[in-house]
Amino acid sequence: MSKVFLQRGSKEEIEDGSGFMPKFDQNGLIPCIATSAKTGDVLMFAFMNEEALQKTIETGEAHYWSRSRGELWHKGASSGFVQKVTDMRVDCDQDCLWISVEVTGDEAACHKGYQSCFYRSVPVGQKPDKALNLNMNKTEKVFDPKDIYKD
Amino acid sequence: MSKVFLQRGSKEEIEDGSGFMPKFDQNGLIPCIATSAKTGDVLMFAFMNEEALQKTIETGEAHYWSRSRGELWHKGASSGFVQKVTDMRVDCDQDCLWISVEVTGDEAACHKGYQSCFYRSVPVGQKPDKALNLNMNKTEKVFDPKDIYKD
């Protein structure tokens, strides 16, 4: 364990203390919520491993662990949509991170071309008797994935 | 699988379609981010299983799966801080949910008495040479946990 992170302590130390004791799960990952510093919207949800978290802290740019590619993922390295971290928070039991980010350019965070990965709504508040239909939010793509991801 | 949720389809169906195909992980859980409909702040991060998600959709009140207690968790049932869901969204690959909630009373979501579980900041943007110190955000407890959780 890096000396930047402390080993997990007592429940009191974890919840009330000022020591940073992030909990990495059995796969060595901690979930991270990224919201837009500009709009407050949730842009994306991803995971960091210890290296990604350390690089994020050191550089101020969001790094994740890509579970699909199995590699460190400097967000924006291929798309150009780098995420500058303006605030990082940890939750009460220190097993989840929340970062506020400023995104280079058009604020896009989703590989589908939208600003946010959460571009569809689920209808709530009724007892559904059949499969639910998602609703597209009133949002336009800010880029065409074909133009950005060449391979 | 409930008929409310569809079985996972092709990548195109999952990312571009209007069918709701939530991905539950190997433990039968899907992560859920809850933000305040009033302030936009991330209040908490938790998991839903199929039953919790279905109850949330049917009742419009957030239900989670408590991993520590191993039971369905109607948020606010003991504390009174019920979360009324004003919007639910699903992300591009349908393996994460984001709900906006209105909280009964003092907006508290955290068992520690704070409005948000994310009451501490992690310093970012410097190369740390020693263990990081978390900073308390400028936030007051809105209740004393001892007054709410009697046992």
Boltz contact constraints between the chains, C-beta under 6 A:
constraints:
  - contact:
      token1: [A, 4]
      token2: [B, 128]
      max_distance: 6.0
  - contact:
      token1: [A, 4]
      token2: [B, 132]
      max_distance: 6.0
  - contact:
      token1: [A, 6]
      token2: [B, 131]
      max_distance: 6.0
  - contact:
      token1: [A, 18]
      token2: [B, 133]
      max_distance: 6.0
  - contact:
      token1: [A, 18]
      token2: [B, 134]
      max_distance: 6.0
  - contact:
      token1: [A, 20]
      token2: [B, 132]
      max_distance: 6.0
  - contact:
      token1: [A, 20]
      token2: [B, 134]
      max_distance: 6.0
  - contact:
      token1: [A, 33]
      token2: [B, 33]
      max_distance: 6.0
  - contact:
      token1: [A, 33]
      token2: [B, 42]
      max_distance: 6.0
  - contact:
      token1: [A, 40]
      token2: [B, 40]
      max_distance: 6.0
  - contact:
      token1: [A, 42]
      token2: [B, 33]
      max_distance: 6.0
  - contact:
      token1: [A, 42]
      token2: [B, 98]
      max_distance: 6.0
  - contact:
      token1: [A, 45]
      token2: [B, 96]
      max_distance: 6.0
  - contact:
      token1: [A, 57]
      token2: [B, 124]
      max_distance: 6.0
  - contact:
      token1: [A, 58]
      token2: [B, 127]
      max_distance: 6.0
  - contact:
      token1: [A, 60]
      token2: [B, 124]
      max_distance: 6.0
  - contact:
      token1: [A, 60]
      token2: [B, 125]
      max_distance: 6.0
  - contact:
      token1: [A, 85]
      token2: [B, 124]
      max_distance: 6.0
  - contact:
      token1: [A, 88]
      token2: [B, 122]
      max_distance: 6.0
  - contact:
      token1: [A, 88]
      token2: [B, 124]
      max_distance: 6.0
  - contact:
      token1: [A, 89]
      token2: [B, 118]
      max_distance: 6.0
  - contact:
      token1: [A, 89]
      token2: [B, 121]
      max_distance: 6.0
  - contact:
      token1: [A, 90]
      token2: [B, 120]
      max_distance: 6.0
  - contact:
      token1: [A, 90]
      token2: [B, 122]
      max_distance: 6.0
  - contact:
      token1: [A, 91]
      token2: [B, 117]
      max_distance: 6.0
  - contact:
      token1: [A, 91]
      token2: [B, 118]
      max_distance: 6.0
  - contact:
      token1: [A, 92]
      token2: [B, 110]
      max_distance: 6.0
  - contact:
      token1: [A, 92]
      token2: [B, 112]
      max_distance: 6.0
  - contact:
      token1: [A, 92]
      token2: [B, 117]
      max_distance: 6.0
  - contact:
      token1: [A, 96]
      token2: [B, 45]
      max_distance: 6.0
  - contact:
      token1: [A, 98]
      token2: [B, 42]
      max_distance: 6.0
  - contact:
      token1: [A, 98]
      token2: [B, 118]
      max_distance: 6.0
  - contact:
      token1: [A, 110]
      token2: [B, 92]
      max_distance: 6.0
  - contact:
      token1: [A, 112]
      token2: [B, 92]
      max_distance: 6.0
  - contact:
      token1: [A, 117]
      token2: [B, 91]
      max_distance: 6.0
  - contact:
      token1: [A, 117]
      token2: [B, 92]
      max_distance: 6.0
  - contact:
      token1: [A, 118]
      token2: [B, 89]
      max_distance: 6.0
  - contact:
      token1: [A, 118]
      token2: [B, 91]
      max_distance: 6.0
  - contact:
      token1: [A, 118]
      token2: [B, 98]
      max_distance: 6.0
  - contact:
      token1: [A, 120]
      token2: [B, 90]
      max_distance: 6.0
  - contact:
      token1: [A, 121]
      token2: [B, 89]
      max_distance: 6.0
  - contact:
      token1: [A, 122]
      token2: [B, 88]
      max_distance: 6.0
  - contact:
      token1: [A, 122]
      token2: [B, 90]
      max_distance: 6.0
  - contact:
      token1: [A, 124]
      token2: [B, 57]
      max_distance: 6.0
  - contact:
      token1: [A, 124]
      token2: [B, 60]
      max_distance: 6.0
  - contact:
      token1: [A, 124]
      token2: [B, 85]
      max_distance: 6.0
  - contact:
      token1: [A, 124]
      token2: [B, 88]
      max_distance: 6.0
  - contact:
      token1: [A, 125]
      token2: [B, 60]
      max_distance: 6.0
  - contact:
      token1: [A, 127]
      token2: [B, 58]
      max_distance: 6.0
  - contact:
      token1: [A, 128]
      token2: [B, 4]
      max_distance: 6.0
  - contact:
      token1: [A, 131]
      token2: [B, 6]
      max_distance: 6.0
  - contact:
      token1: [A, 132]
      token2: [B, 4]
      max_distance: 6.0
  - contact:
      token1: [A, 132]
      token2: [B, 20]
      max_distance: 6.0
  - contact:
      token1: [A, 133]
      token2: [B, 18]
      max_distance: 6.0
  - contact:
      token1: [A, 134]
      token2: [B, 18]
      max_distance: 6.0
  - contact:
      token1: [A, 134]
      token2: [B, 20]
      max_distance: 6.0
